[in-house]
Amino acid sequence: MNDPGAQRPGEPVPLDQRYQGADPIEWCGAAVYPMYTEALPAGTTAVRLRALSVMAPEDVTGLGLGLSVHDGHVNLNGKSLAGVDIWSDALAEGIDISVTADAPDALFTLTPVWVAESGTHQSWTGNYGMVVDLLPDGASTLWCSTGPGTPDFNELVVELSTGPAEPAPPVVSTEPEAPAAKSDPPPDLSSAPADPPTPPRPAGQGVGGALHDLGTAMHARGEHDSARALWTQAAEAGHSGAAFDLGTLLLQQGERAAAEQWWKAAAHDDPRAAASLSALSEQP
């Protein structure tokens, strides 16, 4: 009898079957990581997390990040824990997690976690992964895909930074690190309303570059909605090439004013945007 869950010939290999340890794999021209890893200095550190965007897929009732500490521990309500799961409601407000290094090689990891429709808490399976953008100020942006469906790195976008720990650790709900059935699953976490798009900030072109590449790959595959979302986020991160491509797509979709806005924002750094803006001004 055939296994209904077995991979069929011609189907794409899920991301979880491509990872080899913590090293990234290449997917659509971008480096995709199974987890984010950062070394911890001696003493106690605050891991600061803030959700920039939350778009849970239909078959996911909750999503967040699982934080684990190796050769160290999380300080939570007077207890020392190996890790915690931080759900999107806490991430939307922004949260500091206090962690302490117990050895010179201490580090912490972050990986996507989610709750399926069945109520089971899941991680490390399917098309899960992260695209990491390192920002000039030392922070990072984590673009996270959960396991169900095709890879979609817009599902959870989180800003990460580290710094000196606050005197009092925050209070967050915790979940078991390993996937397990849950009799009382976390509540359905809906995404906060997205802010209106703003022109890209002046920044190095490495910022948002991975998302620009993913958007280009999605556009080539005919997935224009995904490309638009990825290019918008890359453009807002300061990538002028993404702003140009986004403007081109918006014009094709009949949104001339929005296209003009993005081309104006990118014209200083991208001559294609300046030329397109000039041509647009000559049209009735």
C-alpha positions in Angstrom: 0.0 0.0 0.0 1.3 3.4 -0.9 2.1 5.9 1.9 -0.2 8.9 1.3 2.4 11.1 2.9 5.2 9.9 0.8 6.8 12.3 -1.8 5.6 11.6 -5.3 7.8 11.7 -8.4 8.3 15.2 -9.7 7.2 16.9 -6.5 9.7 19.5 -5.1 11.8 18.2 -2.2 10.7 19.9 1.0 13.1 22.3 2.6 13.5 20.2 5.7 14.9 17.4 3.6 17.6 19.6 2.1 19.2 21.0 5.2 22.5 19.6 6.4 23.0 20.8 9.9 22.7 24.5 10.5 24.2 25.5 7.2 21.9 27.4 4.7 20.7 26.0 1.4 20.0 27.9 -1.8 16.4 28.4 -2.8 15.4 30.6 -5.7 18.8 32.4 -5.5 18.6 33.2 -1.7 20.3 31.6 1.3 17.6 29.9 3.5 18.6 28.8 7.0 16.9 26.1 9.1 17.6 28.4 12.1 19.2 31.6 13.2 22.3 31.2 15.4 24.2 33.8 17.3 27.0 33.5 19.9 26.3 34.9 23.4 28.8 37.0 25.3 29.7 36.3 28.9 27.0 37.3 31.4 23.3 38.1 30.7 22.0 39.4 27.3 18.6 40.7 26.2 17.4 39.1 22.9 15.0 41.8 21.5 12.4 40.6 19.1 9.7 42.6 17.3 7.3 41.5 14.5 7.3 43.7 11.5 4.6 41.6 9.7 2.5 38.6 10.5 0.6 36.8 7.7 -0.4 33.3 9.0 -1.4 30.8 6.3 -5.0 29.5 6.4 -4.0 26.1 7.8 -2.0 27.7 10.7 -3.8 28.9 13.8 -0.7 30.3 15.6 2.9 31.1 14.7 6.0 32.4 16.4 9.6 31.7 17.1 11.2 29.0 19.2 14.2 30.3 21.1 16.7 27.7 22.5 19.9 28.4 24.4 22.9 26.1 24.2 25.4 26.2 27.1 23.2 28.7 28.8 19.6 29.3 29.8 16.6 31.6 29.6 15.7 33.6 32.7 11.9 33.5 33.1 9.9 34.2 36.2 12.8 33.1 38.5 13.3 29.9 36.5 16.1 28.8 34.3 14.8 27.2 31.1 16.5 25.7 28.0 14.2 27.6 25.7 10.8 29.3 25.2 8.4 29.8 22.3 7.4 33.4 21.7 4.1 33.7 19.8 3.1 36.4 17.4 0.9 38.4 19.9 3.9 39.0 22.1 6.2 39.6 19.0 3.8 42.2 17.7 4.2 44.3 20.9 8.0 43.7 20.9 9.6 41.7 23.7 13.0 41.3 25.4 14.0 37.8 26.4 16.8 37.6 29.1 19.3 34.8 28.4 22.5 33.9 30.3 25.7 32.2 29.0 26.9 29.4 31.2 30.0 28.6 29.1 32.4 30.4 26.7 30.8 28.7 23.7 27.2 29.6 24.6 24.8 30.5 21.8 21.1 30.9 21.1 19.0 29.8 18.1 15.7 30.9 16.7 13.5 28.9 14.4 9.8 29.1 13.2 7.2 27.3 15.3 3.5 27.1 14.5 0.2 25.4 15.5 -1.6 23.4 12.9 -5.4 23.2 12.5 -5.4 19.9 14.4 -4.0 21.8 17.4 -0.5 20.2 17.3 2.5 22.3 18.0 5.0 21.9 15.1 8.5 22.9 14.1 11.5 21.5 12.1 9.2 20.0 9.4 8.1 20.7 5.9 8.9 24.0 4.0 10.1 25.9 7.1 13.1 28.1 7.1 14.4 31.7 7.4 16.0 34.3 5.2 18.3 36.6 7.2 19.0 40.2 6.3 21.9 41.7 8.4 21.3 45.4 8.9 24.0 48.1 9.1 23.2 48.9 12.8 23.9 45.4 13.9 20.3 44.3 14.0 18.9 41.5 11.7 15.6 40.9 10.0 14.3 37.3 9.9 11.9 36.4 7.1 10.2 33.2 8.3 8.3 30.4 6.5 6.3 27.8 8.3 6.2 24.1 7.2 2.8 23.8 5.5 2.4 24.6 1.8 5.0 26.1 -0.4 7.8 28.3 1.1 6.5 31.8 1.9 9.0 34.0 3.8 6.4 36.7 4.3 4.5 34.7 6.9 6.4 36.1 9.8 8.9 39.0 9.6 10.8 39.8 12.8 13.4 42.4 13.7 16.1 41.0 16.0 18.8 42.7 18.1 20.7 42.0 21.2 22.0 44.1 24.0 22.4 44.5 27.8 19.6 42.8 29.7 17.0 44.7 31.5 16.9 44.2 35.3 13.5 42.4 35.2 12.9 39.6 32.7 9.6 39.8 30.7 6.7 37.5 31.2 5.8 35.3 28.2 3.9 32.1 27.7 6.1 29.1 27.2 5.5 25.9 25.2 7.5 22.6 24.9 10.3 22.9 22.5 9.6 19.6 20.7 6.5 19.1 18.6 3.8 17.6 20.7 0.0 17.3 20.8 -1.7 20.0 22.8 -5.0 19.7 24.6 -5.2 23.4 24.9 -3.5 25.0 21.8 -2.5 28.7 21.9 -5.2 31.0 20.7 -5.6 32.0 17.1 -3.1 34.8 16.6 -4.3 37.2 13.9 -1.8 39.6 12.3 -1.7 43.2 13.2 -2.8 45.6 10.5 0.1 46.5 8.2 1.3 50.1 8.0 1.0 51.8 4.6 4.1 51.3 2.5 6.7 54.0 2.8 9.5 55.0 0.3 12.8 53.1 0.8 15.2 54.6 3.2 18.8 55.3 2.0 20.7 52.2 2.8 23.2 49.7 1.4 21.9 47.5 -1.3 22.6 44.4 0.8 19.7 45.4 2.9 16.6 43.6 1.5 18.7 42.0 -1.2 17.7 38.4 -0.3 14.0 39.4 -0.4 14.5 41.2 -3.8 16.0 38.0 -5.2 13.2 35.9 -3.9 10.6 38.3 -5.3 12.4 38.2 -8.7 12.2 34.4 -8.6 8.5 34.5 -7.7 7.8 36.9 -10.5 9.5 34.6 -13.0 7.3 31.8 -11.8 4.2 33.9 -12.4 3.5 34.4 -8.7 3.0 38.1 -9.0 1.2 38.6 -5.6 4.1 37.0 -3.8 6.6 39.0 -5.8 4.8 42.2 -5.0 4.8 41.5 -1.3 8.5 40.6 -1.3 9.6 43.6 -3.4 7.5 45.9 -1.2 9.3 44.7 2.0 12.7 44.8 0.3 12.0 48.3 -1.0 10.9 49.5 2.5 14.2 48.0 3.8 16.1 50.4 1.4 16.7 48.3 -1.7 16.3 50.7 -4.7 16.3 47.8 -7.3 13.3 46.3 -5.5 11.6 49.7 -5.6 12.1 49.9 -9.3 10.8 46.4 -9.9 7.8 47.1 -7.7 7.0 50.3 -9.6 7.1 48.4 -12.9 4.8 45.7 -11.6 2.4 48.3 -10.1 2.2 50.2 -13.4 1.4 46.9 -15.2 -1.4 46.4 -12.7 -2.8 49.8 -13.4 -1.6 51.5 -10.2 0.2 54.5 -11.8 0.4 56.7 -8.8 1.9 54.0 -6.6 4.4 53.2 -9.3 5.4 56.8 -9.6 5.9 57.0 -5.8 8.3 54.1 -5.8 10.2 55.3 -8.8 10.6 58.7 -7.3 12.0 57.1 -4.1 14.5 55.0 -6.1 15.5 57.5 -8.8 18.5 58.8 -6.9 20.1 55.4 -6.7 18.7 53.5 -9.8 19.0 55.2 -13.2 16.3 52.8 -14.5 13.8 54.4 -12.1 14.8 57.9 -13.1 14.4 57.0 -16.8 11.0 55.3 -16.2 9.9 58.3 -14.1 10.8 60.7 -16.9 9.0 58.5 -19.5 5.9 58.4 -17.3 5.8 62.1 -17.0 5.6 62.5 -20.8 2.5 60.2 -20.9 -1.0 61.7 -20.7 
